[in-house]
Amino acid sequence: MLETDYKKCIEACLECLVICKQCAVACLNEKEVEHLKKCIKTNLECAAICNAAVEAMSLNGKFSKELCSICVKACEACAEECEIHAKMGMKHCEECAKACRECAKICKEMAA
């Protein structure tokens, strides 16, 4: 049975993970990828950290809160990077930034 305390956070992390990966792929499909390298790397790292947090929470692991704290930092960094590109009209980065901000907020609550 899924630990109800973690349910909301797991869902937010899973959504963020998927959107970060989709954003990375969308960035790779842009005509000029060179200026998106940092964004792509940040997307993939954020997705990996979200995944680790989900894994720990699904096990009701003792490091869940610590991983959620790290997830907050990764999501905030990803949101900041994506917001730069969102201002240039990249819709996928705008959506990613929103998902990351939401995930950071929920993870922060979980880590407290």
CNS distance restraints for C-alpha pairs under 8 A (distance, minus, plus):
assign (resid   2 and name CA) (resid   6 and name CA) 7.68 0.50 0.50
assign (resid   2 and name CA) (resid   7 and name CA) 6.81 0.50 0.50
assign (resid   2 and name CA) (resid  58 and name CA) 6.70 0.50 0.50
assign (resid   3 and name CA) (resid   7 and name CA) 6.36 0.50 0.50
assign (resid   3 and name CA) (resid  57 and name CA) 7.90 0.50 0.50
assign (resid   3 and name CA) (resid  58 and name CA) 7.25 0.50 0.50
assign (resid   3 and name CA) (resid  60 and name CA) 6.87 0.50 0.50
assign (resid   4 and name CA) (resid   8 and name CA) 7.80 0.50 0.50
assign (resid   6 and name CA) (resid  10 and name CA) 5.92 0.50 0.50
assign (resid   6 and name CA) (resid  57 and name CA) 6.23 0.50 0.50
assign (resid   6 and name CA) (resid  58 and name CA) 7.75 0.50 0.50
assign (resid   6 and name CA) (resid 110 and name CA) 7.53 0.50 0.50
assign (resid   7 and name CA) (resid  11 and name CA) 6.21 0.50 0.50
assign (resid   8 and name CA) (resid  12 and name CA) 6.25 0.50 0.50
assign (resid   8 and name CA) (resid 106 and name CA) 7.54 0.50 0.50
assign (resid   9 and name CA) (resid  13 and name CA) 6.08 0.50 0.50
assign (resid   9 and name CA) (resid 103 and name CA) 7.38 0.50 0.50
assign (resid   9 and name CA) (resid 106 and name CA) 5.83 0.50 0.50
assign (resid   9 and name CA) (resid 107 and name CA) 5.99 0.50 0.50
assign (resid   9 and name CA) (resid 110 and name CA) 6.97 0.50 0.50
assign (resid  10 and name CA) (resid  14 and name CA) 6.06 0.50 0.50
assign (resid  10 and name CA) (resid  53 and name CA) 7.75 0.50 0.50
assign (resid  10 and name CA) (resid  54 and name CA) 5.37 0.50 0.50
assign (resid  10 and name CA) (resid  57 and name CA) 7.03 0.50 0.50
assign (resid  10 and name CA) (resid  58 and name CA) 7.72 0.50 0.50
assign (resid  11 and name CA) (resid  15 and name CA) 6.18 0.50 0.50
assign (resid  12 and name CA) (resid  16 and name CA) 6.09 0.50 0.50
assign (resid  12 and name CA) (resid  99 and name CA) 7.91 0.50 0.50
assign (resid  12 and name CA) (resid 102 and name CA) 7.27 0.50 0.50
assign (resid  12 and name CA) (resid 103 and name CA) 5.14 0.50 0.50
assign (resid  12 and name CA) (resid 106 and name CA) 7.15 0.50 0.50
assign (resid  13 and name CA) (resid  17 and name CA) 5.95 0.50 0.50
assign (resid  13 and name CA) (resid  50 and name CA) 5.16 0.50 0.50
assign (resid  13 and name CA) (resid  51 and name CA) 7.11 0.50 0.50
assign (resid  13 and name CA) (resid  53 and name CA) 7.47 0.50 0.50
assign (resid  13 and name CA) (resid  54 and name CA) 6.56 0.50 0.50
assign (resid  13 and name CA) (resid 103 and name CA) 5.92 0.50 0.50
assign (resid  14 and name CA) (resid  18 and name CA) 6.30 0.50 0.50
assign (resid  14 and name CA) (resid  50 and name CA) 6.94 0.50 0.50
assign (resid  14 and name CA) (resid  51 and name CA) 7.09 0.50 0.50
assign (resid  14 and name CA) (resid  54 and name CA) 7.16 0.50 0.50
assign (resid  15 and name CA) (resid  19 and name CA) 6.18 0.50 0.50
assign (resid  15 and name CA) (resid  99 and name CA) 7.22 0.50 0.50
assign (resid  16 and name CA) (resid  20 and name CA) 5.90 0.50 0.50
assign (resid  16 and name CA) (resid  47 and name CA) 6.94 0.50 0.50
assign (resid  16 and name CA) (resid  50 and name CA) 7.20 0.50 0.50
assign (resid  16 and name CA) (resid  96 and name CA) 7.36 0.50 0.50
assign (resid  16 and name CA) (resid  99 and name CA) 5.39 0.50 0.50
assign (resid  16 and name CA) (resid 100 and name CA) 5.88 0.50 0.50
assign (resid  16 and name CA) (resid 103 and name CA) 6.48 0.50 0.50
assign (resid  17 and name CA) (resid  21 and name CA) 6.33 0.50 0.50
assign (resid  17 and name CA) (resid  46 and name CA) 7.12 0.50 0.50
assign (resid  17 and name CA) (resid  47 and name CA) 4.23 0.50 0.50
assign (resid  17 and name CA) (resid  48 and name CA) 7.33 0.50 0.50
assign (resid  17 and name CA) (resid  50 and name CA) 5.83 0.50 0.50
assign (resid  17 and name CA) (resid  51 and name CA) 6.65 0.50 0.50
assign (resid  18 and name CA) (resid  22 and name CA) 6.18 0.50 0.50
assign (resid  18 and name CA) (resid  47 and name CA) 7.24 0.50 0.50
assign (resid  19 and name CA) (resid  23 and name CA) 5.99 0.50 0.50
assign (resid  19 and name CA) (resid  95 and name CA) 7.62 0.50 0.50
assign (resid  19 and name CA) (resid  96 and name CA) 5.74 0.50 0.50
assign (resid  19 and name CA) (resid  99 and name CA) 7.17 0.50 0.50
assign (resid  20 and name CA) (resid  24 and name CA) 6.21 0.50 0.50
assign (resid  20 and name CA) (resid  43 and name CA) 4.89 0.50 0.50
assign (resid  20 and name CA) (resid  44 and name CA) 6.61 0.50 0.50
assign (resid  20 and name CA) (resid  46 and name CA) 7.06 0.50 0.50
assign (resid  20 and name CA) (resid  47 and name CA) 5.82 0.50 0.50
assign (resid  20 and name CA) (resid  96 and name CA) 5.91 0.50 0.50
assign (resid  21 and name CA) (resid  25 and name CA) 6.33 0.50 0.50
assign (resid  21 and name CA) (resid  43 and name CA) 6.41 0.50 0.50
assign (resid  21 and name CA) (resid  44 and name CA) 6.24 0.50 0.50
assign (resid  21 and name CA) (resid  47 and name CA) 6.58 0.50 0.50
assign (resid  22 and name CA) (resid  26 and name CA) 6.10 0.50 0.50
assign (resid  22 and name CA) (resid  92 and name CA) 7.84 0.50 0.50
assign (resid  23 and name CA) (resid  27 and name CA) 6.03 0.50 0.50
assign (resid  23 and name CA) (resid  40 and name CA) 7.57 0.50 0.50
assign (resid  23 and name CA) (resid  43 and name CA) 7.00 0.50 0.50
assign (resid  23 and name CA) (resid  92 and name CA) 5.49 0.50 0.50
assign (resid  23 and name CA) (resid  93 and name CA) 6.17 0.50 0.50
assign (resid  23 and name CA) (resid  96 and name CA) 6.44 0.50 0.50
assign (resid  24 and name CA) (resid  28 and name CA) 6.27 0.50 0.50
assign (resid  24 and name CA) (resid  39 and name CA) 7.36 0.50 0.50
assign (resid  24 and name CA) (resid  40 and name CA) 4.73 0.50 0.50
assign (resid  24 and name CA) (resid  41 and name CA) 7.77 0.50 0.50
assign (resid  24 and name CA) (resid  43 and name CA) 5.86 0.50 0.50
assign (resid  24 and name CA) (resid  44 and name CA) 6.85 0.50 0.50
assign (resid  25 and name CA) (resid  29 and name CA) 6.35 0.50 0.50
assign (resid  25 and name CA) (resid  40 and name CA) 7.93 0.50 0.50
assign (resid  26 and name CA) (resid  30 and name CA) 6.57 0.50 0.50
assign (resid  26 and name CA) (resid  92 and name CA) 6.87 0.50 0.50
assign (resid  27 and name CA) (resid  33 and name CA) 6.65 0.50 0.50
assign (resid  27 and name CA) (resid  36 and name CA) 6.46 0.50 0.50
assign (resid  27 and name CA) (resid  39 and name CA) 7.89 0.50 0.50
assign (resid  27 and name CA) (resid  40 and name CA) 6.64 0.50 0.50
assign (resid  28 and name CA) (resid  33 and name CA) 5.98 0.50 0.50
assign (resid  28 and name CA) (resid  36 and name CA) 7.92 0.50 0.50
assign (resid  28 and name CA) (resid  40 and name CA) 7.64 0.50 0.50
assign (resid  29 and name CA) (resid  33 and name CA) 7.60 0.50 0.50
assign (resid  32 and name CA) (resid  36 and name CA) 7.76 0.50 0.50
assign (resid  33 and name CA) (resid  37 and name CA) 6.64 0.50 0.50
assign (resid  36 and name CA) (resid  40 and name CA) 6.13 0.50 0.50
assign (resid  37 and name CA) (resid  41 and name CA) 6.18 0.50 0.50
assign (resid  38 and name CA) (resid  42 and name CA) 5.99 0.50 0.50
assign (resid  38 and name CA) (resid  81 and name CA) 7.77 0.50 0.50
assign (resid  39 and name CA) (resid  43 and name CA) 6.01 0.50 0.50
assign (resid  39 and name CA) (resid  78 and name CA) 7.31 0.50 0.50
assign (resid  39 and name CA) (resid  81 and name CA) 5.91 0.50 0.50
assign (resid  39 and name CA) (resid  82 and name CA) 6.42 0.50 0.50
assign (resid  40 and name CA) (resid  44 and name CA) 6.25 0.50 0.50
assign (resid  41 and name CA) (resid  45 and name CA) 6.12 0.50 0.50
assign (resid  42 and name CA) (resid  46 and name CA) 5.98 0.50 0.50
assign (resid  42 and name CA) (resid  74 and name CA) 7.91 0.50 0.50
assign (resid  42 and name CA) (resid  77 and name CA) 7.44 0.50 0.50
assign (resid  42 and name CA) (resid  78 and name CA) 5.55 0.50 0.50
assign (resid  42 and name CA) (resid  81 and name CA) 7.62 0.50 0.50
assign (resid  43 and name CA) (resid  47 and name CA) 6.16 0.50 0.50
assign (resid  43 and name CA) (resid  78 and name CA) 6.10 0.50 0.50
assign (resid  44 and name CA) (resid  48 and name CA) 6.21 0.50 0.50
assign (resid  45 and name CA) (resid  49 and name CA) 6.24 0.50 0.50
assign (resid  45 and name CA) (resid  74 and name CA) 7.44 0.50 0.50
assign (resid  46 and name CA) (resid  50 and name CA) 6.07 0.50 0.50
assign (resid  46 and name CA) (resid  71 and name CA) 7.28 0.50 0.50
assign (resid  46 and name CA) (resid  74 and name CA) 5.20 0.50 0.50
assign (resid  46 and name CA) (resid  75 and name CA) 6.00 0.50 0.50
assign (resid  46 and name CA) (resid  78 and name CA) 6.61 0.50 0.50
assign (resid  47 and name CA) (resid  51 and name CA) 6.10 0.50 0.50
assign (resid  48 and name CA) (resid  52 and name CA) 6.28 0.50 0.50
assign (resid  49 and name CA) (resid  53 and name CA) 6.23 0.50 0.50
assign (resid  49 and name CA) (resid  67 and name CA) 7.70 0.50 0.50
assign (resid  49 and name CA) (resid  70 and name CA) 7.49 0.50 0.50
assign (resid  49 and name CA) (resid  71 and name CA) 5.87 0.50 0.50
assign (resid  49 and name CA) (resid  74 and name CA) 7.16 0.50 0.50
assign (resid  50 and name CA) (resid  54 and name CA) 6.21 0.50 0.50
assign (resid  50 and name CA) (resid  71 and name CA) 5.97 0.50 0.50
assign (resid  51 and name CA) (resid  55 and name CA) 6.17 0.50 0.50
assign (resid  52 and name CA) (resid  56 and name CA) 6.25 0.50 0.50
assign (resid  52 and name CA) (resid  67 and name CA) 7.23 0.50 0.50
assign (resid  53 and name CA) (resid  57 and name CA) 6.08 0.50 0.50
assign (resid  53 and name CA) (resid  64 and name CA) 6.26 0.50 0.50
assign (resid  53 and name CA) (resid  67 and name CA) 5.24 0.50 0.50
assign (resid  53 and name CA) (resid  68 and name CA) 5.92 0.50 0.50
assign (resid  53 and name CA) (resid  71 and name CA) 7.05 0.50 0.50
assign (resid  54 and name CA) (resid  58 and name CA) 5.92 0.50 0.50
assign (resid  55 and name CA) (resid  59 and name CA) 6.46 0.50 0.50
assign (resid  56 and name CA) (resid  60 and name CA) 6.25 0.50 0.50
assign (resid  56 and name CA) (resid  61 and name CA) 4.96 0.50 0.50
assign (resid  56 and name CA) (resid  62 and name CA) 7.77 0.50 0.50
assign (resid  56 and name CA) (resid  63 and name CA) 6.71 0.50 0.50
assign (resid  56 and name CA) (resid  64 and name CA) 5.23 0.50 0.50
assign (resid  56 and name CA) (resid  67 and name CA) 7.70 0.50 0.50
assign (resid  57 and name CA) (resid  61 and name CA) 5.80 0.50 0.50
assign (resid  57 and name CA) (resid  64 and name CA) 5.31 0.50 0.50
assign (resid  60 and name CA) (resid  64 and name CA) 7.07 0.50 0.50
assign (resid  63 and name CA) (resid  67 and name CA) 6.16 0.50 0.50
assign (resid  64 and name CA) (resid  68 and name CA) 6.10 0.50 0.50
assign (resid  64 and name CA) (resid 111 and name CA) 7.93 0.50 0.50
assign (resid  65 and name CA) (resid  69 and name CA) 6.25 0.50 0.50
assign (resid  65 and name CA) (resid 110 and name CA) 6.59 0.50 0.50
assign (resid  65 and name CA) (resid 111 and name CA) 4.51 0.50 0.50
assign (resid  65 and name CA) (resid 112 and name CA) 7.71 0.50 0.50
assign (resid  66 and name CA) (resid  70 and name CA) 6.42 0.50 0.50
assign (resid  66 and name CA) (resid 111 and name CA) 6.73 0.50 0.50
assign (resid  67 and name CA) (resid  71 and name CA) 6.00 0.50 0.50
assign (resid  68 and name CA) (resid  72 and name CA) 6.24 0.50 0.50
assign (resid  68 and name CA) (resid 107 and name CA) 5.20 0.50 0.50
assign (resid  68 and name CA) (resid 108 and name CA) 6.94 0.50 0.50
assign (resid  68 and name CA) (resid 110 and name CA) 6.85 0.50 0.50
assign (resid  68 and name CA) (resid 111 and name CA) 5.60 0.50 0.50
assign (resid  69 and name CA) (resid  73 and name CA) 6.75 0.50 0.50
assign (resid  69 and name CA) (resid 107 and name CA) 6.78 0.50 0.50
assign (resid  69 and name CA) (resid 108 and name CA) 6.43 0.50 0.50
assign (resid  69 and name CA) (resid 111 and name CA) 5.65 0.50 0.50
assign (resid  70 and name CA) (resid  74 and name CA) 6.29 0.50 0.50
assign (resid  71 and name CA) (resid  75 and name CA) 5.93 0.50 0.50
assign (resid  71 and name CA) (resid 104 and name CA) 6.84 0.50 0.50
assign (resid  71 and name CA) (resid 107 and name CA) 6.86 0.50 0.50
assign (resid  72 and name CA) (resid  76 and name CA) 6.07 0.50 0.50
assign (resid  72 and name CA) (resid 103 and name CA) 7.35 0.50 0.50
assign (resid  72 and name CA) (resid 104 and name CA) 4.38 0.50 0.50
assign (resid  72 and name CA) (resid 105 and name CA) 7.37 0.50 0.50
assign (resid  72 and name CA) (resid 107 and name CA) 5.94 0.50 0.50
assign (resid  72 and name CA) (resid 108 and name CA) 6.14 0.50 0.50
assign (resid  73 and name CA) (resid  77 and name CA) 6.16 0.50 0.50
assign (resid  73 and name CA) (resid 104 and name CA) 7.48 0.50 0.50
assign (resid  74 and name CA) (resid  78 and name CA) 6.10 0.50 0.50
assign (resid  75 and name CA) (resid  79 and name CA) 5.99 0.50 0.50
assign (resid  75 and name CA) (resid 100 and name CA) 4.78 0.50 0.50
assign (resid  75 and name CA) (resid 101 and name CA) 6.54 0.50 0.50
assign (resid  75 and name CA) (resid 103 and name CA) 6.86 0.50 0.50
assign (resid  75 and name CA) (resid 104 and name CA) 5.56 0.50 0.50
assign (resid  76 and name CA) (resid  80 and name CA) 6.16 0.50 0.50
assign (resid  76 and name CA) (resid 100 and name CA) 6.55 0.50 0.50
assign (resid  76 and name CA) (resid 101 and name CA) 6.35 0.50 0.50
assign (resid  76 and name CA) (resid 104 and name CA) 6.41 0.50 0.50
assign (resid  77 and name CA) (resid  81 and name CA) 6.30 0.50 0.50
assign (resid  78 and name CA) (resid  82 and name CA) 6.04 0.50 0.50
assign (resid  78 and name CA) (resid  97 and name CA) 6.84 0.50 0.50
assign (resid  78 and name CA) (resid 100 and name CA) 6.77 0.50 0.50
assign (resid  79 and name CA) (resid  83 and name CA) 5.94 0.50 0.50
assign (resid  79 and name CA) (resid  96 and name CA) 6.89 0.50 0.50
assign (resid  79 and name CA) (resid  97 and name CA) 4.04 0.50 0.50
assign (resid  79 and name CA) (resid  98 and name CA) 7.11 0.50 0.50
assign (resid  79 and name CA) (resid 100 and name CA) 5.50 0.50 0.50
assign (resid  79 and name CA) (resid 101 and name CA) 6.26 0.50 0.50
assign (resid  80 and name CA) (resid  84 and name CA) 6.71 0.50 0.50
assign (resid  80 and name CA) (resid  97 and name CA) 7.13 0.50 0.50
assign (resid  81 and name CA) (resid  85 and name CA) 7.11 0.50 0.50
assign (resid  82 and name CA) (resid  86 and name CA) 6.02 0.50 0.50
assign (resid  82 and name CA) (resid  93 and name CA) 4.78 0.50 0.50
assign (resid  82 and name CA) (resid  94 and name CA) 6.49 0.50 0.50
assign (resid  82 and name CA) (resid  96 and name CA) 6.74 0.50 0.50
assign (resid  82 and name CA) (resid  97 and name CA) 5.49 0.50 0.50
assign (resid  83 and name CA) (resid  87 and name CA) 6.25 0.50 0.50
assign (resid  83 and name CA) (resid  93 and name CA) 6.60 0.50 0.50
assign (resid  83 and name CA) (resid  94 and name CA) 6.19 0.50 0.50
assign (resid  83 and name CA) (resid  97 and name CA) 6.02 0.50 0.50
assign (resid  84 and name CA) (resid  88 and name CA) 7.16 0.50 0.50
assign (resid  85 and name CA) (resid  89 and name CA) 6.84 0.50 0.50
assign (resid  85 and name CA) (resid  90 and name CA) 5.81 0.50 0.50
assign (resid  85 and name CA) (resid  93 and name CA) 6.17 0.50 0.50
assign (resid  85 and name CA) (resid  94 and name CA) 7.67 0.50 0.50
assign (resid  86 and name CA) (resid  90 and name CA) 4.69 0.50 0.50
assign (resid  86 and name CA) (resid  91 and name CA) 6.11 0.50 0.50
assign (resid  86 and name CA) (resid  92 and name CA) 7.61 0.50 0.50
assign (resid  86 and name CA) (resid  93 and name CA) 5.17 0.50 0.50
assign (resid  86 and name CA) (resid  94 and name CA) 4.73 0.50 0.50
assign (resid  90 and name CA) (resid  94 and name CA) 6.52 0.50 0.50
assign (resid  91 and name CA) (resid  95 and name CA) 6.27 0.50 0.50
assign (resid  92 and name CA) (resid  96 and name CA) 6.13 0.50 0.50
assign (resid  93 and name CA) (resid  97 and name CA) 6.03 0.50 0.50
assign (resid  94 and name CA) (resid  98 and name CA) 6.38 0.50 0.50
assign (resid  95 and name CA) (resid  99 and name CA) 6.31 0.50 0.50
assign (resid  96 and name CA) (resid 100 and name CA) 6.06 0.50 0.50
assign (resid  97 and name CA) (resid 101 and name CA) 6.10 0.50 0.50
assign (resid  98 and name CA) (resid 102 and name CA) 6.24 0.50 0.50
assign (resid  99 and name CA) (resid 103 and name CA) 6.08 0.50 0.50
assign (resid 100 and name CA) (resid 104 and name CA) 5.99 0.50 0.50
assign (resid 101 and name CA) (resid 105 and name CA) 6.24 0.50 0.50
assign (resid 102 and name CA) (resid 106 and name CA) 6.35 0.50 0.50
assign (resid 103 and name CA) (resid 107 and name CA) 5.95 0.50 0.50
assign (resid 104 and name CA) (resid 108 and name CA) 5.91 0.50 0.50
assign (resid 105 and name CA) (resid 109 and name CA) 6.49 0.50 0.50
assign (resid 106 and name CA) (resid 110 and name CA) 6.33 0.50 0.50
assign (resid 107 and name CA) (resid 111 and name CA) 6.02 0.50 0.50
assign (resid 108 and name CA) (resid 112 and name CA) 6.25 0.50 0.50
